[in-house]
Amino acid sequence: MISAVFSASNGRKTESNANVWGTSPVSYLTIKTDEFDAKTAWKFSVKTQQIDPAILSWTQMKEFDTTITTSIKSWMLTHGYAGKEIKITAIPILSLTTPTSGGRVSKGDITIEFLTKDKVDEKGLFLPQKIEYKNVSAAQIRAMVGMRAMLSYLVTNITQTSDNITVSGLGDGHGVGLSQWGAKNRADAGQKYNEILAFYYDGTTITKEYMERPQSAVQPSPEPNDQAEVPTTAPIVIETPPADTTAPQISAVSVNVDNAKSKAAISFKTNEKAKISVYIKDSTGKILTYLSQDALTEPGTISKEYNTSTLANGKYYAGIIAMDGSNNRASTLPSFEVKKIVPVKDTTAPKISSVKTSVNNTTNKASLTFNTNETSKLTIYIKDSKGKILTYLKKDALTKAGAVKLDYSTNSYANGKYTVAILTVDTSNNKSSATAAFEVKKVKTGKVLVSLLHVRTSASSKAKIIGTIKKNQTVTILSTSRGWYRISYGKLTGYVPQTAVK
């Protein structure tokens, strides 16, 4: 049993089911020349300017091609402009391209300029609006201009002048399978039904099915002149499948916006194989982009993602269209809102706390400790009492929050007062600083020259001896007084002659 699809007229060339409906090619529905088709010719013209721009009154605005503009407005009412009163002012672009292997157009462009009664400026003038569809399916353009204006996709010519667009073509319908006019003309030419069917359905055969009447258990013998009953033959029926008028179902629609990541996730389900188009448009009805366009898709869950980084805050729509192999169409238009997160500017400077310095004048070493409360770039330097910078301990060093400790040498510093300065800059360029003072008091040392050095309580040879130090031991010279040194050696502090220490 075959699917004996047919159309009124194929324009003298049959078409493949795969080209029309996107289904798998059927072997008996092929592309071939049909010389017996009526070659139905059709043509429609449309003015590029539909309404005189000088007319400002809504009631006085009259469209030139009312049949086509009425069809376009009916299409718009189900595609984003529900409940709107619309006037088509111009159709500047209408083209049909990308022929199939059967010569029928599959893509096209159309631009519609229009007004809606509810969109006016501050002066009460109607605001011009425009929708542009580029490289969309020819089925969409045919649905817009009207199925009885554009009878088929077998377009033979498109001409455009400064004020008019004319489209011509052949055939009436999709052109797949049997042509009704072609079959009639073949029959008129004497072809039998089996020849006609064999042409339109390549490689098929016709079989007869017999039905016999039930026989009784005992049958009387026929009279001599009676004829035995001839079994009746069931009529040959080539079934035309019932037209599919059920649109695809679009369900479980969701649009989730992640404003932090500037992403919108669109998800939905379809219940049958269909051509899917998904687009984004703004609150004025302008289509911003297509995420998919007439993409033949298996039934199931479909997910799309859209980058919202270029969108201003506001309300937007995700248009979803599903068209099955019989050109049944379903659509939905869920809305979503973009609310971009404006980062709060960091104006708080980093904190420097618990600053301490310590100096060991014996070892000529110093240390600095402090805390910071956030990751920042640190610069630390030493300056003298006149404010001159002597050295940098750190310079723009990225440092994590927490305790910081630095050790440094004071060997090159003369005795005196110094300042260590700390500057911190965070990632938002907020700055803070702190300082700490320290003093260098370098210690003089000497070696004992005598075999046993007596240490006295005062700078006098008559003073009491409080300890002794052996030769070659190093002592710390604390001060001098009239030929004597005040020294320290371990826990011992006292006076010794200058001549005994060098």
C-alpha positions in Angstrom: 0.0 0.0 0.0 1.4 3.4 -0.9 0.7 7.0 0.2 -0.8 8.2 -3.0 -0.3 12.0 -2.5 -1.4 14.3 -5.2 -1.8 18.0 -6.1 -3.9 20.0 -8.6 -1.0 20.8 -11.0 2.7 20.2 -10.9 3.6 22.8 -13.5 4.9 20.0 -15.7 7.5 18.9 -13.3 6.9 16.5 -10.3 8.7 17.0 -7.0 10.3 14.8 -4.4 8.6 14.5 -1.0 12.0 15.0 0.7 12.3 18.5 -0.9 8.8 19.6 0.2 8.4 18.1 3.7 11.9 17.2 4.7 11.0 13.6 5.2 13.1 10.6 4.0 12.9 10.2 0.2 10.2 7.8 -1.0 11.3 5.7 -4.0 8.1 6.0 -6.0 7.8 9.9 -5.5 10.4 11.0 -8.0 11.3 14.2 -9.9 10.4 14.0 -13.6 8.9 16.1 -16.5 5.1 15.7 -16.9 4.2 16.8 -20.4 0.5 16.1 -19.8 0.1 18.5 -16.9 -2.0 21.6 -17.5 1.0 23.8 -16.8 -1.1 26.0 -14.6 0.5 29.5 -14.8 0.1 32.1 -12.0 1.4 35.6 -11.3 1.0 38.2 -8.6 2.2 41.8 -8.4 2.7 44.0 -5.4 3.5 47.7 -5.1 6.6 48.4 -3.1 4.9 51.6 -1.7 1.5 50.6 -0.4 0.4 53.9 1.2 1.1 57.5 0.2 3.5 58.9 2.9 1.8 62.3 2.7 -1.5 60.8 4.1 -1.4 61.1 7.9 -5.0 60.2 8.8 -5.4 56.6 9.9 -8.9 56.3 8.3 -7.7 57.8 5.0 -4.7 55.4 4.7 -5.6 52.9 2.0 -3.3 50.0 1.0 -2.9 49.5 -2.7 -2.8 45.6 -2.8 -5.4 44.8 -0.3 -5.6 41.0 -1.0 -1.9 40.6 -0.2 -1.6 43.1 2.6 -4.7 41.6 4.3 -2.9 38.2 4.2 0.3 39.7 5.6 -1.6 41.4 8.4 -3.4 38.1 9.3 0.0 36.4 9.5 1.4 39.2 11.7 -1.6 39.0 14.1 -0.5 35.5 15.0 3.2 36.3 15.1 3.8 39.0 17.7 1.2 41.6 16.8 -2.0 40.1 18.3 -4.8 42.6 18.8 -3.0 45.3 16.8 -4.5 47.5 14.1 -2.0 47.5 11.3 -1.4 49.4 8.1 1.2 48.0 5.6 3.0 51.1 4.2 5.6 49.4 2.0 7.0 46.0 0.8 10.4 47.1 -0.4 11.9 43.6 -0.6 10.5 40.3 -1.8 12.7 37.6 -3.2 12.6 33.8 -3.6 15.8 31.8 -4.0 17.7 28.5 -3.4 15.9 26.1 -5.8 15.6 22.4 -4.8 16.6 19.6 -7.1 13.0 19.8 -8.4 13.5 23.5 -9.3 11.2 24.8 -6.6 12.3 27.7 -4.4 13.1 26.9 -0.8 14.3 30.2 0.7 13.7 34.0 0.4 13.7 37.5 1.9 10.9 39.8 2.7 10.8 43.2 4.3 7.5 44.8 5.6 7.2 48.4 6.6 4.1 49.2 8.6 2.3 51.3 11.2 0.3 50.3 14.3 -2.4 52.5 15.6 -1.1 52.3 19.2 2.5 53.5 18.3 2.7 57.3 18.0 5.3 60.0 18.9 4.9 63.0 21.1 3.3 64.9 18.2 0.7 62.2 17.7 2.2 60.9 14.4 2.3 57.2 13.8 5.8 55.7 14.3 7.2 53.8 11.3 8.0 50.2 12.1 9.7 47.4 10.1 10.2 43.7 10.2 12.9 42.0 8.0 13.1 38.3 7.3 16.3 37.1 5.6 16.9 33.7 4.2 13.7 32.3 5.7 11.7 29.4 4.3 9.7 30.0 1.1 6.8 28.4 3.0 6.8 31.3 5.4 6.8 33.9 2.6 4.0 32.0 0.8 2.0 31.9 4.1 2.5 35.7 4.4 1.5 36.8 0.9 -1.3 34.2 0.6 -1.5 30.6 -0.6 -3.8 31.6 -3.4 -1.6 34.4 -4.6 1.5 32.3 -4.7 0.0 29.0 -5.9 3.3 26.9 -5.8 7.0 27.0 -5.2 7.8 26.5 -8.9 8.8 30.2 -9.4 9.8 31.0 -13.0 10.5 34.7 -12.8 10.8 37.6 -10.3 11.0 41.2 -11.7 11.3 44.4 -9.6 11.0 47.9 -10.8 11.2 51.1 -8.7 7.6 50.7 -7.6 6.5 47.2 -8.3 7.5 43.5 -7.7 6.1 40.7 -9.9 6.4 37.0 -9.1 5.5 34.4 -11.8 5.3 30.6 -11.5 3.7 27.3 -12.6 1.6 24.7 -10.9 -0.9 24.6 -8.1 0.2 22.9 -4.9 3.3 21.0 -3.8 3.8 19.0 -7.0 4.4 15.6 -5.3 2.8 12.5 -6.7 -0.2 12.5 -9.1 -1.2 15.7 -10.9 -5.0 15.9 -11.1 -4.8 17.9 -14.4 -2.1 15.7 -15.7 -4.1 12.5 -14.9 -7.2 14.0 -16.7 -5.2 15.0 -19.8 -3.6 11.5 -19.9 -6.9 9.8 -19.7 -8.3 12.1 -22.4 -5.3 11.1 -24.6 -6.3 7.4 -24.2 -4.0 6.2 -21.4 -5.3 3.5 -19.1 -5.5 4.0 -15.4 -2.6 1.6 -14.8 -0.4 3.6 -17.2 -1.3 6.8 -15.4 -0.6 5.4 -12.0 2.7 3.9 -13.2 3.9 7.3 -14.4 3.1 9.1 -11.2 4.1 6.4 -8.7 7.4 4.9 -10.1 8.0 1.2 -9.6 4.6 0.4 -8.0 2.3 -2.4 -9.1 -1.5 -2.8 -8.9 -2.9 -6.0 -7.4 -6.5 -7.3 -7.4 -8.2 -8.6 -4.4 -11.2 -11.0 -4.8 -14.1 -11.4 -2.3 -16.3 -14.5 -2.6 -19.8 -14.9 -1.3 -20.2 -17.4 1.5 -21.3 -20.9 0.2 -24.1 -22.9 1.9 -23.4 -26.4 3.1 -25.6 -28.0 0.4 -25.9 -26.3 -2.9 -28.4 -27.2 -5.6 -27.1 -28.3 -8.9 -27.4 -25.6 -11.5 -30.1 -25.9 -14.1 -28.7 -26.7 -17.6 -29.2 -23.1 -18.7 -28.0 -21.5 -15.5 -24.6 -20.0 -15.4 -22.3 -20.5 -12.4 -22.0 -17.4 -10.3 -18.9 -15.4 -11.2 -16.9 -14.1 -8.2 -17.1 -10.3 -8.0 -14.0 -8.3 -8.0 -13.4 -5.7 -5.3 -12.9 -2.2 -6.7 -9.3 -1.1 -6.9 -8.8 1.7 -4.5 -5.8 3.9 -4.3 -6.1 5.5 -0.9 -5.3 9.1 -0.5 -4.0 9.5 3.1 -6.2 11.9 5.1 -4.8 15.4 5.2 -2.7 16.0 8.3 -4.2 19.2 9.8 -2.9 18.8 13.4 -0.2 21.3 14.3 2.9 20.2 16.2 2.7 20.6 20.0 5.2 22.9 21.8 5.3 22.2 25.5 7.4 22.6 28.7 8.6 26.0 27.5 11.0 27.8 29.8 13.3 30.8 29.5 15.8 31.1 32.4 18.0 34.2 32.5 21.3 34.3 34.4 22.0 38.0 34.6 25.3 37.4 36.4 26.6 35.4 33.4 24.7 37.3 30.7 23.0 34.1 29.5 19.4 33.1 28.6 18.7 29.4 28.4 15.6 28.5 26.3 14.1 25.0 26.6 11.0 23.4 25.1 9.6 20.1 23.8 8.0 19.1 20.5 5.9 15.9 19.9 6.8 15.3 16.2 9.6 15.8 13.7 9.4 19.5 12.5 11.3 22.4 11.2 12.2 24.5 14.2 12.9 28.3 14.2 13.9 30.1 17.4 14.4 33.9 17.4 14.9 36.8 19.9 13.0 40.0 19.5 12.7 43.2 21.6 9.7 44.9 23.1 9.1 46.9 19.8 8.7 43.6 17.8 12.1 43.9 16.1 13.8 40.5 15.6 17.3 40.8 16.9 18.7 37.3 15.9 17.7 33.8 15.0 19.1 31.0 17.2 17.8 28.4 14.6 15.9 28.8 11.3 13.9 26.0 9.7 16.1 23.4 11.3 14.7 19.9 10.8 14.6 18.4 14.3 13.5 15.1 15.8 10.8 15.2 18.5 11.9 15.7 22.1 13.5 18.3 24.3 15.2 21.2 22.5 17.6 23.6 24.2 19.1 26.9 23.0 21.4 29.4 24.7 21.6 33.1 24.0 24.3 35.6 25.1 22.4 38.6 26.6 25.6 40.8 27.1 24.7 43.1 24.2 21.1 43.7 25.4 20.0 46.7 27.5 17.9 46.1 30.5 14.2 45.4 29.6 11.7 42.9 28.4 12.4 40.6 25.4 10.7 37.6 23.7 11.9 34.2 22.6 9.8 33.3 19.5 9.5 29.5 18.8 7.9 28.2 15.6 7.4 24.5 14.7 6.3 23.5 11.2 5.6 19.8 10.4 5.8 18.0 7.0 2.2 19.0 6.2 3.0 22.7 6.8 1.0 22.7 10.0 2.4 25.4 12.2 2.6 26.0 15.9 4.2 28.9 17.7 4.7 30.5 21.1 6.3 33.7 22.4 7.5 33.5 26.0 8.9 36.7 27.5 12.0 37.2 29.6 13.6 40.1 31.3 17.2 41.3 31.3 18.3 42.9 34.6 22.0 43.4 34.4 23.8 43.4 37.7 25.8 46.7 38.1 28.8 45.9 40.2 29.2 48.1 43.4 32.4 50.1 43.2 34.8 49.3 46.0 35.8 52.6 47.6 37.2 51.2 50.9 40.9 51.4 51.3 42.9 48.4 52.7 43.8 48.5 56.4 47.3 48.4 57.8 47.4 47.5 61.5 49.8 46.3 64.3 52.9 48.0 62.8 56.0 47.3 64.8 59.8 47.7 64.3 62.7 46.4 66.3 66.4 47.0 65.9 69.3 44.9 67.2 72.3 47.3 67.2 74.7 44.6 68.1 73.9 42.4 65.0 72.9 45.5 62.9 69.6 43.9 62.0 66.1 45.2 62.1 62.6 43.7 61.6 59.2 45.1 60.6 55.8 43.4 61.3 52.3 44.4 60.4 48.9 43.1 59.2 46.8 43.8 56.1 43.1 43.0 55.7 43.0 42.2 52.0 45.1 41.2 49.1 47.0 44.2 47.7 50.2 45.5 46.2 52.7 46.5 48.8 55.5 49.1 48.6 57.8 49.4 51.6 60.8 51.7 51.8 63.3 53.3 54.4 63.9 57.0 54.5 66.3 59.1 56.7 65.5 62.0 59.0 65.5 64.4 56.0 62.9 62.3 54.1 65.3 60.9 51.5 64.4 57.4 50.4 67.4 55.1 51.1 66.2 51.7 49.9 63.0 49.8 48.9 62.2 46.6 50.8 59.2 45.8 48.5 57.9 47.5 45.4 54.3 46.8 44.0 54.5 43.2 45.4 51.2 41.5 45.3 50.6 40.2 48.8 47.8 38.2 50.4 45.9 39.5 53.4 47.3 38.6 56.8 50.5 39.1 58.8 53.6 40.4 57.0 57.2 40.2 58.4 60.4 41.7 56.9 64.0 41.5 58.1 66.6 43.9 56.9 70.1 45.0 57.6 71.2 48.4 59.1 74.9 47.9 58.3 74.9 50.8 55.8 73.1 53.2 58.1 74.8 55.7 60.4 73.6 56.2 63.9 70.4 58.3 63.9 66.6 58.2 63.4 64.9 56.6 60.4 61.4 55.9 59.2 60.0 52.8 57.5 57.0 53.7 55.2 54.3 51.2 54.1 52.0 51.8 51.1 49.3 49.4 50.0 47.0 49.6 46.9 44.1 47.2 46.4 42.6 45.9 43.1 40.2 48.9 43.0 43.1 51.3 43.3 42.2 52.3 46.8 45.3 53.3 48.8 46.4 53.5 52.4 49.7 54.0 54.2 51.4 53.7 57.5 54.9 54.6 59.0 57.0 53.5 61.9 60.2 55.1 63.3 63.3 53.3 64.5 66.8 54.4 65.7 70.2 53.1 64.9 72.8 53.1 67.7 75.7 51.2 66.5 77.9 49.4 69.1 81.7 49.6 69.2 83.7 46.5 70.1 87.3 45.8 71.0 89.7 42.9 72.0 91.4 42.5 75.3 95.2 43.1 74.9 96.4 42.0 78.4 96.5 38.5 79.8 94.0 39.3 82.5 91.9 42.5 82.4 90.4 43.8 85.6 87.0 45.4 85.4 86.3 48.1 87.9 83.2 49.9 89.3 84.3 53.3 88.0 86.9 55.0 85.8 89.8 54.8 88.4 92.6 52.4 89.1 91.6 52.6 92.7 88.0 51.5 92.1 86.8 48.2 93.2 87.5 45.2 90.9 84.2 43.5 90.0 85.5 41.0 87.5 88.2 39.9 85.1 88.4 39.1 81.3 91.0 37.0 79.6 93.2 38.2 76.6 91.7 38.2 73.1 88.1 38.3 74.3 85.7 40.7 72.5 84.0 43.3 74.6 81.4 45.9 73.8 82.5 49.5 74.2 79.6 51.5 75.6 81.3 54.9 76.2 84.6 56.6 76.9 85.7 58.7 79.9 89.1 60.3 80.6 91.2 57.3 79.2 88.7 54.7 80.3 86.1 52.6 78.4 82.8 51.6 79.9 82.3 48.1 78.5 80.0 45.1 78.7 81.0 41.5 78.5 78.2 39.0 79.0 76.5 40.0 82.3 79.5 42.0 83.4 79.5 45.8 82.9 82.2 48.1 84.2 85.3 50.2 83.4 88.7 49.3 81.9 91.7 51.3 80.7 91.6 52.3 77.0 95.2 51.0 76.7 94.0 47.5 77.5 91.5 47.2 74.7 91.9 47.7 71.0 
